[in-house]
Amino acid sequence: MNLRSELEKARAERGLWSEGDRIVAAVSGGPDSMALLHMLASLADEGKLSVVAAHVNHGFRIEESARELEVVTAYAEKLGVPCETALLDMPSYIEETRLNGQAASRERRYAFLHEVALRRGASAIALAHHADDQAETVLMRLIRGTGLTGLAGMLSKRREKNVELIRPMLRMKKSDILRYCREHGIPYCVDSSNEERYYFRNIIRLDILPYLSQHNPQLPQSLQRLAEVAGAEDDWMEKQTEALFAQLVTISPDECAVSCTGLSGLHVALQRRLIKLILSYLSQETENISFEQIETMRLAASPHAPTTWRTDAGARVRCLREYDVMRWLRLPRNELPEADDYEYEAGRDQASLTAEPSGWTFDFIREAAGLGRKPASRYEACFDASELAYPLIVRNRRPGDRIHVLGLNGSKKVQDMFVDEKIAPSERARYPLLFDAAGRLLWIPGIRRSSHALTGSRTEDVLFVRARNE
Protein backbone atom coordinates (compact mmCIF):
# COMPACT_ATOMS: atom_id res chain seq x y z
CA MET A 1 0.00 0.00 0.00
CA ASN A 2 1.28 3.47 -0.94
CA LEU A 3 0.55 5.36 2.26
CA ARG A 4 1.41 8.74 0.79
CA SER A 5 -1.27 8.20 -1.89
CA GLU A 6 -3.70 7.00 0.80
CA LEU A 7 -3.06 10.18 2.77
CA GLU A 8 -3.88 12.40 -0.20
CA LYS A 9 -6.92 10.26 -1.00
CA ALA A 10 -8.18 10.68 2.56
CA ARG A 11 -7.67 14.44 2.30
CA ALA A 12 -9.68 14.64 -0.92
CA GLU A 13 -12.53 12.34 0.15
CA ARG A 14 -13.01 13.82 3.61
CA GLY A 15 -11.92 17.42 3.02
CA LEU A 16 -9.28 17.28 5.72
CA TRP A 17 -7.38 20.33 4.50
CA SER A 18 -7.01 22.63 1.51
CA GLU A 19 -3.88 23.25 -0.51
CA GLY A 20 -1.73 25.90 1.14
CA ASP A 21 -3.07 25.26 4.66
CA ARG A 22 -0.78 25.17 7.67
CA ILE A 23 -1.07 22.03 9.81
CA VAL A 24 0.22 21.26 13.30
CA ALA A 25 1.32 17.61 13.48
CA ALA A 26 1.09 16.06 16.95
CA VAL A 27 4.24 13.94 17.15
CA SER A 28 4.83 11.65 20.14
CA GLY A 29 7.92 9.94 18.73
CA GLY A 30 6.19 6.61 18.05
CA PRO A 31 6.10 5.05 14.55
CA ASP A 32 2.59 6.33 13.73
CA SER A 33 3.20 10.01 14.40
CA MET A 34 6.72 9.93 12.92
CA ALA A 35 5.33 8.41 9.71
CA LEU A 36 2.63 11.11 9.66
CA LEU A 37 5.29 13.80 10.09
CA HIS A 38 7.29 12.35 7.18
CA MET A 39 4.26 12.27 4.87
CA LEU A 40 3.16 15.81 5.72
CA ALA A 41 6.73 17.09 5.36
CA SER A 42 6.93 15.57 1.87
CA LEU A 43 3.75 17.43 0.91
CA ALA A 44 5.26 20.60 2.38
CA ASP A 45 8.36 20.09 0.23
CA GLU A 46 6.07 20.10 -2.82
CA GLY A 47 4.48 23.36 -1.70
CA LYS A 48 1.07 21.80 -1.04
CA LEU A 49 0.93 22.84 2.62
CA SER A 50 3.11 23.96 5.52
CA VAL A 51 3.62 21.88 8.64
CA VAL A 52 4.71 22.47 12.24
CA ALA A 53 5.62 19.58 14.55
CA ALA A 54 4.43 19.71 18.17
CA HIS A 55 5.72 17.34 20.86
CA VAL A 56 4.68 17.03 24.52
CA ASN A 57 6.83 15.44 27.24
CA HIS A 58 4.40 14.53 30.03
CA GLY A 59 7.12 13.79 32.55
CA PHE A 60 6.03 10.21 33.29
CA ARG A 61 8.86 8.06 31.87
CA ILE A 62 11.95 10.18 32.53
CA GLU A 63 14.56 8.45 30.35
CA GLU A 64 12.18 7.29 27.60
CA SER A 65 10.54 10.70 27.40
CA ALA A 66 13.90 12.43 27.07
CA ARG A 67 14.82 10.05 24.24
CA GLU A 68 11.50 10.70 22.47
CA LEU A 69 12.05 14.45 22.67
CA GLU A 70 15.52 14.04 21.20
CA VAL A 71 14.32 11.80 18.34
CA VAL A 72 11.40 14.08 17.41
CA THR A 73 13.35 17.33 17.41
CA ALA A 74 16.29 15.83 15.50
CA TYR A 75 14.08 14.30 12.83
CA ALA A 76 11.98 17.45 12.46
CA GLU A 77 15.19 19.41 11.94
CA LYS A 78 16.34 16.89 9.32
CA LEU A 79 13.03 17.30 7.49
CA GLY A 80 13.23 21.08 7.73
CA VAL A 81 10.06 21.24 9.83
CA PRO A 82 9.81 23.72 12.74
CA CYS A 83 9.19 21.90 16.02
CA GLU A 84 7.53 23.19 19.18
CA THR A 85 7.89 21.29 22.45
CA ALA A 86 6.38 21.38 25.92
CA LEU A 87 7.62 19.81 29.15
CA LEU A 88 4.80 19.05 31.60
CA ASP A 89 5.03 17.75 35.15
CA MET A 90 1.89 15.61 34.94
CA PRO A 91 2.61 13.44 38.02
CA SER A 92 2.58 16.55 40.24
CA TYR A 93 -0.43 18.01 38.41
CA ILE A 94 -2.42 14.77 38.87
CA GLU A 95 -1.48 14.56 42.55
CA GLU A 96 -2.51 18.18 43.06
CA THR A 97 -5.81 18.03 41.14
CA ARG A 98 -6.67 14.34 41.78
CA LEU A 99 -7.84 14.08 38.17
CA ASN A 100 -7.81 10.87 36.17
CA GLY A 101 -4.25 10.52 34.82
CA GLN A 102 -5.12 9.80 31.21
CA ALA A 103 -7.86 12.43 31.06
CA ALA A 104 -5.64 15.08 32.66
CA SER A 105 -2.76 14.32 30.28
CA ARG A 106 -5.05 14.53 27.27
CA GLU A 107 -6.47 17.85 28.49
CA ARG A 108 -3.03 19.44 28.95
CA ARG A 109 -1.67 17.94 25.69
CA TYR A 110 -4.56 19.23 23.60
CA ALA A 111 -4.36 22.64 25.27
CA PHE A 112 -0.73 22.88 24.11
CA LEU A 113 -1.62 21.73 20.56
CA HIS A 114 -4.35 24.35 20.33
CA GLU A 115 -2.00 27.04 21.65
CA VAL A 116 0.57 26.16 18.96
CA ALA A 117 -2.13 26.13 16.26
CA LEU A 118 -3.38 29.55 17.32
CA ARG A 119 0.08 31.09 17.51
CA ARG A 120 1.17 29.58 14.18
CA GLY A 121 -2.06 30.38 12.36
CA ALA A 122 -2.78 26.71 11.60
CA SER A 123 -6.15 25.56 10.32
CA ALA A 124 -5.83 21.96 11.56
CA ILE A 125 -4.14 19.70 14.08
CA ALA A 126 -3.19 16.32 12.59
CA LEU A 127 -3.37 13.27 14.87
CA ALA A 128 -1.79 9.92 13.98
CA HIS A 129 -4.60 7.54 14.98
CA HIS A 130 -4.85 4.64 12.53
CA ALA A 131 -7.21 1.76 11.68
CA ASP A 132 -5.99 -0.48 14.52
CA ASP A 133 -6.57 2.36 17.00
CA GLN A 134 -10.08 2.76 15.61
CA ALA A 135 -10.81 -0.95 16.02
CA GLU A 136 -9.61 -0.82 19.64
CA THR A 137 -11.76 2.23 20.34
CA VAL A 138 -14.92 0.68 18.89
CA LEU A 139 -14.43 -2.61 20.75
CA MET A 140 -13.61 -0.82 24.00
CA ARG A 141 -16.79 1.26 23.77
CA LEU A 142 -18.82 -1.80 22.81
CA ILE A 143 -17.63 -3.66 25.91
CA ARG A 144 -18.33 -0.71 28.21
CA GLY A 145 -21.70 -0.04 26.58
CA THR A 146 -22.39 2.53 23.88
CA GLY A 147 -24.85 3.77 21.33
CA LEU A 148 -24.51 4.57 17.64
CA THR A 149 -22.40 7.65 18.33
CA GLY A 150 -19.90 5.56 20.30
CA LEU A 151 -19.76 2.92 17.56
CA ALA A 152 -18.68 5.66 15.16
CA GLY A 153 -15.36 5.65 17.01
CA MET A 154 -12.94 8.47 16.35
CA LEU A 155 -13.99 10.93 13.66
CA SER A 156 -11.64 11.68 10.80
CA LYS A 157 -12.49 15.37 11.14
CA ARG A 158 -13.92 17.31 14.08
CA ARG A 159 -13.94 21.02 14.81
CA GLU A 160 -12.70 22.11 18.22
CA LYS A 161 -11.90 25.69 19.30
CA ASN A 162 -11.98 26.99 15.70
CA VAL A 163 -9.41 24.40 14.59
CA GLU A 164 -10.05 21.12 12.78
CA LEU A 165 -8.80 17.98 14.51
CA ILE A 166 -7.97 15.65 11.60
CA ARG A 167 -6.96 11.99 11.47
CA PRO A 168 -5.65 11.37 7.93
CA MET A 169 -4.32 7.87 8.78
CA LEU A 170 -7.58 6.44 10.11
CA ARG A 171 -7.81 3.83 7.32
CA MET A 172 -4.14 2.78 7.47
CA LYS A 173 -3.11 -0.44 9.20
CA LYS A 174 -0.37 -0.46 11.82
CA SER A 175 1.60 -3.10 9.88
CA ASP A 176 1.63 -0.85 6.78
CA ILE A 177 2.79 2.11 8.87
CA LEU A 178 5.68 0.11 10.33
CA ARG A 179 6.66 -1.02 6.82
CA TYR A 180 6.53 2.60 5.65
CA CYS A 181 8.94 3.57 8.46
CA ARG A 182 11.35 0.82 7.46
CA GLU A 183 11.21 1.71 3.76
CA HIS A 184 11.90 5.40 4.41
CA GLY A 185 14.38 4.98 7.26
CA ILE A 186 12.16 6.85 9.69
CA PRO A 187 13.42 6.69 13.29
CA TYR A 188 10.92 6.11 16.09
CA CYS A 189 10.65 5.17 19.75
CA VAL A 190 8.67 2.41 21.41
CA ASP A 191 6.61 3.42 24.46
CA SER A 192 7.08 0.72 27.11
CA SER A 193 3.77 1.64 28.78
CA ASN A 194 1.97 0.26 25.71
CA GLU A 195 2.79 -3.23 27.03
CA GLU A 196 1.35 -2.64 30.52
CA ARG A 197 -2.03 -4.25 31.13
CA TYR A 198 -2.89 -1.61 33.70
CA TYR A 199 -4.70 0.32 30.93
CA PHE A 200 -7.93 -1.10 29.50
CA ARG A 201 -6.96 -0.14 25.95
CA ASN A 202 -3.78 -2.20 26.27
CA ILE A 203 -5.80 -5.22 27.39
CA ILE A 204 -8.01 -4.74 24.32
CA ARG A 205 -4.97 -4.58 22.00
CA LEU A 206 -2.81 -7.26 23.63
CA ASP A 207 -5.41 -9.83 24.70
CA ILE A 208 -9.01 -9.34 23.55
CA LEU A 209 -8.51 -8.39 19.89
CA PRO A 210 -5.99 -11.21 19.22
CA TYR A 211 -8.34 -13.72 20.86
CA LEU A 212 -11.40 -12.60 18.89
CA SER A 213 -9.34 -12.43 15.69
CA GLN A 214 -8.88 -16.20 15.93
CA HIS A 215 -12.56 -16.43 14.96
CA ASN A 216 -12.38 -13.61 12.40
CA PRO A 217 -8.89 -12.69 11.14
CA GLN A 218 -10.41 -9.58 9.52
CA LEU A 219 -11.92 -8.34 12.80
CA PRO A 220 -9.93 -5.06 12.97
CA GLN A 221 -11.02 -4.20 9.42
CA SER A 222 -14.62 -5.20 10.26
CA LEU A 223 -14.64 -2.92 13.31
CA GLN A 224 -13.15 -0.10 11.27
CA ARG A 225 -15.89 -0.52 8.64
CA LEU A 226 -18.51 -0.61 11.40
CA ALA A 227 -17.17 2.73 12.64
CA GLU A 228 -17.46 4.25 9.17
CA VAL A 229 -21.02 3.00 8.65
CA ALA A 230 -22.11 4.01 12.14
CA GLY A 231 -20.42 7.40 11.73
CA ALA A 232 -22.28 8.18 8.51
CA GLU A 233 -25.63 7.10 9.96
CA ASP A 234 -24.96 8.95 13.21
CA ASP A 235 -24.15 12.11 11.28
CA TRP A 236 -27.42 11.82 9.31
CA MET A 237 -29.48 11.28 12.47
CA GLU A 238 -27.75 14.19 14.19
CA LYS A 239 -28.74 16.49 11.34
CA GLN A 240 -32.35 15.29 11.64
CA THR A 241 -32.23 15.99 15.37
CA GLU A 242 -30.83 19.48 14.85
CA ALA A 243 -33.73 20.25 12.48
CA LEU A 244 -36.22 19.01 15.07
CA PHE A 245 -34.50 21.07 17.77
CA ALA A 246 -35.05 24.21 15.67
CA GLN A 247 -38.65 23.21 14.99
CA LEU A 248 -39.87 21.95 18.39
CA VAL A 249 -37.70 23.46 21.15
CA THR A 250 -38.46 26.85 22.66
CA ILE A 251 -35.29 28.51 23.95
CA SER A 252 -35.05 31.19 26.61
CA PRO A 253 -32.10 32.18 28.83
CA ASP A 254 -30.91 29.09 30.71
CA GLU A 255 -33.92 27.05 29.63
CA CYS A 256 -35.23 24.76 26.89
CA ALA A 257 -38.87 23.65 26.64
CA VAL A 258 -40.72 21.24 24.37
CA SER A 259 -44.27 19.97 24.14
CA CYS A 260 -44.69 16.51 25.66
CA THR A 261 -47.01 15.66 22.79
CA GLY A 262 -44.41 16.78 20.25
CA LEU A 263 -41.57 14.88 21.97
CA SER A 264 -43.44 11.61 22.55
CA GLY A 265 -44.76 11.71 18.96
CA LEU A 266 -41.25 11.29 17.56
CA HIS A 267 -39.55 7.98 16.85
CA VAL A 268 -37.93 6.71 20.06
CA ALA A 269 -34.42 7.16 18.59
CA LEU A 270 -35.12 10.81 17.84
CA GLN A 271 -36.66 11.34 21.28
CA ARG A 272 -33.43 10.22 22.93
CA ARG A 273 -31.27 12.27 20.62
CA LEU A 274 -33.37 15.40 21.07
CA ILE A 275 -33.10 15.13 24.87
CA LYS A 276 -29.33 14.67 24.62
CA LEU A 277 -29.08 17.68 22.29
CA ILE A 278 -31.11 19.81 24.74
CA LEU A 279 -28.82 18.79 27.60
CA SER A 280 -25.73 19.56 25.51
CA TYR A 281 -27.19 22.98 24.65
CA LEU A 282 -27.51 23.80 28.36
CA SER A 283 -24.31 22.23 29.69
CA GLN A 284 -20.84 21.20 28.54
CA GLU A 285 -20.63 18.58 31.30
CA THR A 286 -23.02 15.92 29.98
CA GLU A 287 -20.54 13.05 29.43
CA ASN A 288 -21.64 11.17 32.56
CA ILE A 289 -25.39 11.44 31.98
CA SER A 290 -26.40 7.82 31.53
CA PHE A 291 -28.78 6.05 29.17
CA GLU A 292 -31.06 5.36 32.15
CA GLN A 293 -31.30 9.08 32.95
CA ILE A 294 -32.14 9.90 29.33
CA GLU A 295 -34.76 7.15 29.33
CA THR A 296 -36.30 8.42 32.55
CA MET A 297 -36.79 11.88 31.01
CA ARG A 298 -38.10 10.41 27.75
CA LEU A 299 -40.71 8.26 29.50
CA ALA A 300 -41.73 11.19 31.72
CA ALA A 301 -43.05 12.92 28.57
CA SER A 302 -45.30 10.00 27.58
CA PRO A 303 -49.11 10.37 27.68
CA HIS A 304 -49.41 7.87 30.55
CA ALA A 305 -46.84 9.55 32.82
CA PRO A 306 -47.77 11.90 35.70
CA THR A 307 -48.49 15.41 34.47
CA THR A 308 -46.24 17.04 37.08
CA TRP A 309 -42.78 15.65 37.77
CA ARG A 310 -39.17 16.74 38.31
CA THR A 311 -35.65 15.32 38.47
CA ASP A 312 -32.07 16.55 38.48
CA ALA A 313 -30.60 15.33 35.21
CA GLY A 314 -27.00 15.92 36.26
CA ALA A 315 -24.52 18.39 34.72
CA ARG A 316 -26.35 21.17 36.61
CA VAL A 317 -29.56 20.70 34.64
CA ARG A 318 -33.01 20.17 36.20
CA CYS A 319 -35.83 18.59 34.21
CA LEU A 320 -39.51 19.26 34.97
CA ARG A 321 -42.80 18.19 33.46
CA GLU A 322 -45.59 20.75 33.89
CA TYR A 323 -48.71 19.28 32.27
CA ASP A 324 -47.93 19.16 28.52
CA VAL A 325 -44.59 20.96 28.71
CA MET A 326 -41.16 19.46 29.45
CA ARG A 327 -38.67 22.04 30.70
CA TRP A 328 -34.91 21.76 31.19
CA LEU A 329 -33.35 24.46 33.39
CA ARG A 330 -29.67 25.32 33.71
CA LEU A 331 -28.95 25.63 37.43
CA PRO A 332 -26.86 28.56 38.66
CA ARG A 333 -23.48 27.69 40.14
CA ASN A 334 -24.61 28.42 43.71
CA GLU A 335 -27.64 26.13 43.46
CA LEU A 336 -26.65 22.51 43.85
CA PRO A 337 -28.81 19.69 42.49
CA GLU A 338 -30.53 17.52 45.04
CA ALA A 339 -28.90 14.09 45.11
CA ASP A 340 -30.86 10.89 45.71
CA ASP A 341 -29.29 8.11 47.72
CA TYR A 342 -27.93 5.17 45.73
CA GLU A 343 -26.64 1.74 46.60
CA TYR A 344 -25.15 -1.04 44.44
CA GLU A 345 -24.10 -4.56 45.40
CA ALA A 346 -21.18 -6.60 44.04
CA GLY A 347 -21.10 -10.35 44.54
CA ARG A 348 -18.03 -12.41 45.32
CA ASP A 349 -17.35 -13.25 41.64
CA GLN A 350 -18.37 -9.91 40.11
CA ALA A 351 -15.66 -8.34 37.95
CA SER A 352 -16.85 -4.73 37.87
CA LEU A 353 -19.58 -2.40 39.03
CA THR A 354 -20.59 1.05 37.81
CA ALA A 355 -22.30 3.38 40.27
CA GLU A 356 -24.21 5.37 37.66
CA PRO A 357 -25.11 8.50 39.69
CA SER A 358 -21.47 8.99 40.65
CA GLY A 359 -19.86 8.22 37.27
CA TRP A 360 -17.39 5.87 39.01
CA THR A 361 -16.59 2.27 38.03
CA PHE A 362 -15.05 -0.29 40.39
CA ASP A 363 -12.99 -3.22 39.05
CA PHE A 364 -12.65 -6.27 41.32
CA ILE A 365 -9.72 -8.64 40.71
CA ARG A 366 -9.23 -11.82 42.76
CA GLU A 367 -5.72 -13.25 42.90
CA ALA A 368 -3.39 -15.36 45.00
CA ALA A 369 -1.40 -13.56 47.68
CA GLY A 370 2.01 -14.40 46.23
CA LEU A 371 1.61 -12.29 43.05
CA GLY A 372 2.75 -9.17 44.90
CA ARG A 373 0.45 -6.63 43.19
CA LYS A 374 0.49 -3.36 45.13
CA PRO A 375 -1.70 -0.28 44.82
CA ALA A 376 -0.09 2.24 42.45
CA SER A 377 -2.22 5.17 43.63
CA ARG A 378 -4.98 6.10 46.05
CA TYR A 379 -7.44 4.87 43.42
CA GLU A 380 -6.37 1.27 44.06
CA ALA A 381 -6.61 -0.86 47.22
CA CYS A 382 -5.90 -4.44 48.30
CA PHE A 383 -7.96 -6.42 50.83
CA ASP A 384 -7.71 -9.81 52.49
CA ALA A 385 -10.72 -11.43 50.80
CA SER A 386 -11.27 -13.89 53.65
CA GLU A 387 -11.99 -11.02 56.03
CA LEU A 388 -14.68 -9.42 53.86
CA ALA A 389 -18.41 -10.05 54.17
CA TYR A 390 -20.17 -10.25 50.80
CA PRO A 391 -21.82 -8.73 48.91
CA LEU A 392 -19.69 -5.62 48.80
CA ILE A 393 -21.67 -2.40 48.62
CA VAL A 394 -20.97 0.85 46.78
CA ARG A 395 -23.13 3.74 47.93
CA ASN A 396 -23.03 7.45 48.61
CA ARG A 397 -22.54 9.04 52.03
CA ARG A 398 -25.28 8.94 54.67
CA PRO A 399 -25.43 11.06 57.83
CA GLY A 400 -23.17 9.62 60.52
CA ASP A 401 -20.92 7.58 58.21
CA ARG A 402 -17.46 7.13 59.73
CA ILE A 403 -14.25 5.42 58.63
CA HIS A 404 -11.61 3.71 60.79
CA VAL A 405 -8.66 5.35 59.09
CA LEU A 406 -5.57 3.24 58.50
CA GLY A 407 -2.72 4.66 60.59
CA LEU A 408 -4.93 6.67 62.95
CA ASN A 409 -6.54 5.75 66.25
CA GLY A 410 -10.32 5.72 66.27
CA SER A 411 -12.65 6.76 63.48
CA LYS A 412 -13.40 9.92 61.54
CA LYS A 413 -16.53 11.31 59.91
CA VAL A 414 -16.65 10.89 56.14
CA GLN A 415 -17.98 14.43 55.88
CA ASP A 416 -14.83 15.69 57.65
CA MET A 417 -12.67 13.63 55.29
CA PHE A 418 -14.36 15.32 52.33
CA VAL A 419 -13.70 18.75 53.82
CA ASP A 420 -10.06 17.90 54.56
CA GLU A 421 -9.53 16.62 51.01
CA LYS A 422 -11.27 19.67 49.49
CA ILE A 423 -13.90 17.57 47.70
CA ALA A 424 -16.28 20.07 46.10
CA PRO A 425 -19.65 20.31 47.87
CA SER A 426 -21.40 19.50 44.57
CA GLU A 427 -19.54 16.15 44.44
CA ARG A 428 -19.91 15.00 48.05
CA ALA A 429 -23.49 13.74 47.84
CA ARG A 430 -22.63 11.42 44.93
CA TYR A 431 -19.08 10.40 45.89
CA PRO A 432 -18.91 6.58 46.15
CA LEU A 433 -17.91 4.68 49.27
CA LEU A 434 -17.01 0.95 49.41
CA PHE A 435 -18.54 -1.10 52.25
CA ASP A 436 -18.80 -4.80 52.96
CA ALA A 437 -22.01 -6.58 53.94
CA ALA A 438 -21.19 -6.15 57.65
CA GLY A 439 -21.55 -2.40 57.19
CA ARG A 440 -17.83 -1.68 57.54
CA LEU A 441 -16.59 1.24 55.44
CA LEU A 442 -13.56 -0.21 53.66
CA TRP A 443 -12.41 2.55 51.37
CA ILE A 444 -13.04 6.07 50.14
CA PRO A 445 -11.39 5.85 46.70
CA GLY A 446 -8.87 8.56 46.01
CA ILE A 447 -8.93 9.60 49.67
CA ARG A 448 -8.24 6.93 52.31
CA ARG A 449 -8.38 3.21 53.02
CA SER A 450 -9.73 1.86 56.30
CA SER A 451 -7.93 -0.46 58.71
CA HIS A 452 -10.28 -3.38 57.89
CA ALA A 453 -9.20 -6.52 55.97
CA LEU A 454 -5.53 -5.63 55.72
CA THR A 455 -3.35 -8.04 53.77
CA GLY A 456 -0.51 -9.70 55.64
CA SER A 457 1.76 -12.73 55.84
CA ARG A 458 -1.21 -15.06 56.47
CA THR A 459 -3.28 -13.72 53.59
CA GLU A 460 -4.04 -16.35 50.97
CA ASP A 461 -6.70 -14.69 48.84
CA VAL A 462 -6.37 -11.02 47.79
CA LEU A 463 -9.09 -8.78 46.43
CA PHE A 464 -7.53 -5.99 44.34
CA VAL A 465 -9.93 -3.09 43.72
CA ARG A 466 -9.44 -0.26 41.23
CA ALA A 467 -11.74 2.78 41.07
CA ARG A 468 -12.13 4.82 37.87
CA ASN A 469 -13.97 8.11 37.46
CA GLU A 470 -14.33 8.47 33.65
N, C-alpha and C positions, 0 to 999 in steps of 0.2 A: 504493500500500500504506500502510495506517495503522500505522506502526511502534509507536505507543503500544499499540494493541490487540494487535499481535503480541507485544510484550513481556509483556503480562499473560497472553496465551494460552500463551506459553512457560513462564511461572511456574506456571500451573495444570497443564499437561500433564506437566511434569518436576519439579514440587515444588521449585522453586528457592528459595522463601522463603515464610514464613507472614505473614499480616497482623500488623502491629505490630513486625516484626523490624527490627533496625538493620543496615544494610549499609554497608560501606566500598567506595566506588567508586574504582577505580584510574584516574586521569585523567592522561594524558600531555600533553594539549593538542591532539592530533590530532582530526580530525572524528569518528572512531568513539567515542572516550571522552568527548568533549564532548557528543555526542548522547545517549550513555548517561546522563551526568550530568543532562542536561535531563529525560529521561524519568523517571529515579528521583526527581528533585526534584519533578516534577509529582505523582507518587504520594505523596510526603511531604507536599505541600501539601494533599492530600485526606485526610491522616491514616492512610494505608494502611501506611506504614513510616517509618523515619527514616534519613537518609543522611548519610554523612561522606565528603568528597572527600579523596583522598590522592595527592600528586604527588611524584615523585622526579626531581631534577636530577642526572644521572650525571656531569656535568662534562666531557663530551666536546666538545660544540659550544657554545663559550662564549656567543656572542651569541644564537644560536637558543635555547639552553636558558634563558637569562635571559628572553627574550621569552615562551617557553612558560610559565614560572613566573608571569610577570605576567598572561598571559591567563587561566590556570587560576584563580589566586587572585581576580582581579577578577570573573570570571564566577560563581564559587562564591559570592562575597559578594553579587552581584546576585540570585542565586537564593535567598539566605538559607541556604546550606549551609555548615557549618563545614568548614574545609580545613586539612589537615595536610601539611607539606612536609618534604622531606629533601634536603640538599645533600651529594652524595657525590663524592669525588675518585677516580673509578674508574681513570683513567690511572695514577695512582701505585700504587693497590692492585694493578692487573694487573701492573705492572712489578715490584712487590715479591713477589707470590705466583706470578707466571708462569702464572696460570690463563688458560684460554680467555676472551677478552674478553666474548663474548656470555653464556657460562655464568656468569661471575663477576658480571656486571651483573644477570642474572636472580636469582641467589642473594641479592645484597644488596637488590635491589628487593622481592623477596617477603618477605625478613626484615623490612623496614620495614612492609610491608602487614600482616603478621601482628602486629607490635608494636602498630600502630594499632588493629587489630581487637580485640586483647586488652585494651588500655587503654580502649577505647570500649565494650566489651561487645557487639561486633557478632557476629552469627551467621554472616555470609557476607562474602566479598570478591568484588565484581562486576568481571569483566574484559570488555573491549569487543571480543573476537574475533568476527568475523562470518563469513558463508558463504564469501566470497572467501578469507579467511585459512584456513578449513578446507580448501578445495580445494587451496590451495598446500601445506598441511601434508601432505595425503594424497599428492599427486603427488611431493613431495619425499621422503617416506618410501618410496614405490614405487620411485623411481629409485635410492635408496641401498640398497634391499632391506629388506623388512619382512614380518611375518606379519599375522595377522588383527587382533591388538591394535593394531599400527601403522596398519592401514587404518582403524581406528575414529577416527583423528585425535584432535582435542581433545574431551574430554568436556564436556557441558553442565553437569555437576555432579560434583565430586570432593572428598572430605574430606581435609584436610591440617591437621595440628596442631589438631584440634578445631574447625576452621572450615571451612565449605563454600566452595570456589572455584567460582563460578558464571559461566556465559557465556550471559546471556539473549538475546544478539543473534546467536547462532550460525546462525540460519536467515535472517538479513537480508542482502541484497546491498549491496555498497559503494555502488552507484549510488543506491539508495533512501536510504541513510544521508546521502549528500551532499545529496540533494534535501530531506531532513528538515531538515538544517542551514540550507539556504537559506530554506525556508518559515518557520522559527522564528527566523531571524536569529541563529543560534548562531555565535559567533566560534570560529575554530580556527586552528592553525598547521600548516604543512607541513614535515615533517622531510626535509631535503635528502639525508640518508643513505639514504632509501628509493629514491633513483635511482642509487645506486652499485652496480655489478655485482660489487663485491668480495664481497658476501654471497650465498650460494647461493640463499636465499629470494628475493632481488631478481631473480636470473636467472630463477627459476621464474616470478615475477610479470610481469617485463618482457619476457621472450623466449619461454620454453617454453610457458606457458599460451596466450598470443596465437597462437603458431604452431599448436598442436594445436587451438585453437578454430576455426581455418579449416576443419577437417574435422568438427567438431561444435560449433556455436555454443553449445550447452547444456552444454559440458563442465564448467564450474564447478558447475552444479547437479547434474550426474551424479556428480561426485566427492563432493559434499556428501551426496547420497543414499547413495552407496557407504559413506561414513563412518557414516551412521545405521544402515544394514543391518548392516555389520560390527560396529558397537558393540553392537547388540542381541544378535547371535549370540555375540560375544566375552563379553558379560556372562553369557549362559546357560551357555557352556562353562566359564567361570570358577567359576560356582556348582557345576557338576558336579565340577570338579576339587577344590574345597574339601570337598565331601562325601567324595570318595575319599581326600583327605588325612586326614580324621578317621577313616576306616574302615581304611586300609591302613598308615599311617605310624606308627611307634613313635617317640616323642619322649623324649629324655633331655637333661640339660644339655649344650648345645653339640653336639648330635648328632641326626640323623634317620636312621631305618633303615626299609627296606621289603623285602619278599620279592621276589627276582628273578622268581619264578613269578608273583606277583601283579602286578608292574609290567609284565612282558612280555605278560601276558594281556590288558592293556587295549588299546583302539584306539590306533593310533600317535599320533593327535592328543592324546589324554589322557595318554599316556606323556610326551610332551614337556612338556605343561603341568604335570604333576605334578612333574617334575624341576625346572622353573623355579620352582614354588611352594615346593619344599623349599629351593632355593637362596635364595629371597627370605626365607624364614623364618629362615635362619641368617645372612644378611648383607644390609645395606642398600646394598651396592656392586656390584650384579649387572648394571648397565647394559651393561658391555662384554663380558659373557659371550656368545660368539657361538653361532649356530645349530650350527656344526660341533662346538663343545664339548658342547652339549646332546645332539647326535646320538651323539657318542662315548660318553657316559655311558649313553644309552638302549640302544645296541647292546651295551654291555658287560654288560647284564642279560639278554641273549637266551640261550636254551638252548644255543646252539652256541659261545658265547664262553668264554674261559678262566675257570675257577672261582675263580682268585685274580688280582687286578688292582688297580692304583691309578693315580690321576692327580690333579694339582692343578687344580681347576676354575676357579681365579681367585677374586677377591673374598674371599680368605683362607678358602677352603673346600676340603677334600680329600675326594675320592671314592674309596671302596674297594669291591671285590667280594670277599666272603669266603664262598665256596661259594654258598649260595642267598640270601645277604643282601647288599644294597647299603647301604652306610653313607656318610653325608655328615657330616664333622666340621668344626666351626668352629675354625680355628687361632687360638691365642693370639697377641697382638700381637708377642711376642718370637720367635715361630717363623715364619720366612719360607718361603713355598712354594718348592719347587725349580723353577727355570725351565729349560725345554728350549730349545736353540738353534733359531732360525728364520732363514730366508733367502728373500726374494722377489725376482723379477727383473721389470724394467720395460723393454719394448722401446722403440725409437726413437719410435714413433708412439703409444705408450700414454698415455692421458689421465690415469689415476689408478691408484693402488695402495693397498690397505689391508693393513697388516701386522697380522693378526688378534690375535696374542698381545699386541701392544703397545697396541692400541686406536687407533693413529695411522693417518691417511690422507694420502697424498701426491698432490697435483695437479701434473701436468706440462703446461706451456703453452709451445708453440713460437711465436716471433714474430720479426719483423725487428728489427734493432738500432735503427732510428731511432725506434721508438715511445716510448722513454724511460721504460718502466715501471721503477720502483725498489722494492726491498724496503721495506715499511712497518713491519716488525718483525723480530725475530730468528727468526720462524717463516716467513720468506720468504727466498729466495736466488736470485740470477741467475748463470748460467754461460754461458761461450762454448761453444755446442753442438759446434763443430768440434774442440774440444780434449777432448771426452769420449769414452771407449770404451764402447760399448754391448754388452750390456744394462746398465742401471743396476741396482744391487743395494741392497735395504733389508734389513738384518739387525741382530741384537743384538750386543752387545760380546763379543769373544773375548779371551782372555789375550794381552797384548802389543800390542793395537791402539793405534796412535798417530795423531795428527793434526798436519799441518803448519799451524800456526795463522796465519791472516792477521794480519800486523802484528808477528809475533814471529819471531826467528831460531830455526831448528831445529824440532823436533817435541816433542809433549807426550803423555803417556799419557792415553787416554780415561778411565781410572779416576780419574786425578788431576783431570781436568776435572769429572767428576761430583762429586767431593769439594769442589772449589772452588765449584761452583755450588749446593752443598747439595741435590743430587738424593737423595731418600730411598733408603736401601739397598734397600727393597722394590721400587723402580722401576728400579734400575740394570740388572738382568739382562734386562729386557724393553725398555729404552729403544732406539728405532730409530736406526740410523746409515745415512747414504747414501754408497754407494761407486760407483765405476764399474767396468767389467769389467777394468781394469788393476789393480784392488785398491787404488786410491787413495781414501782417506777424504775425501769432498768436504765433508761437512756434518754437524754434530750439531744438529738443529733445536732452536731455542730457546736454544742455547748458543753455538756458534761455527762460522763458516765456515772452510774451509781456504784455502790460497793457490793451489789448483789451478783452472784453467779460468776465470781472471778475465776479465771483459768489459773491452774497451778500444776505442780508436779504430778498430782493424782488425776488430773483431767484426762479423760479418754476420748470424749466426744465434744468437739468444738462447734459452736454456732457462730459463724462470721456474718455480720450484718453490715450492709452498706446502704446509706441513705443518699438519695439524689433529688435535688430540687431543680427540675428542668422545665 
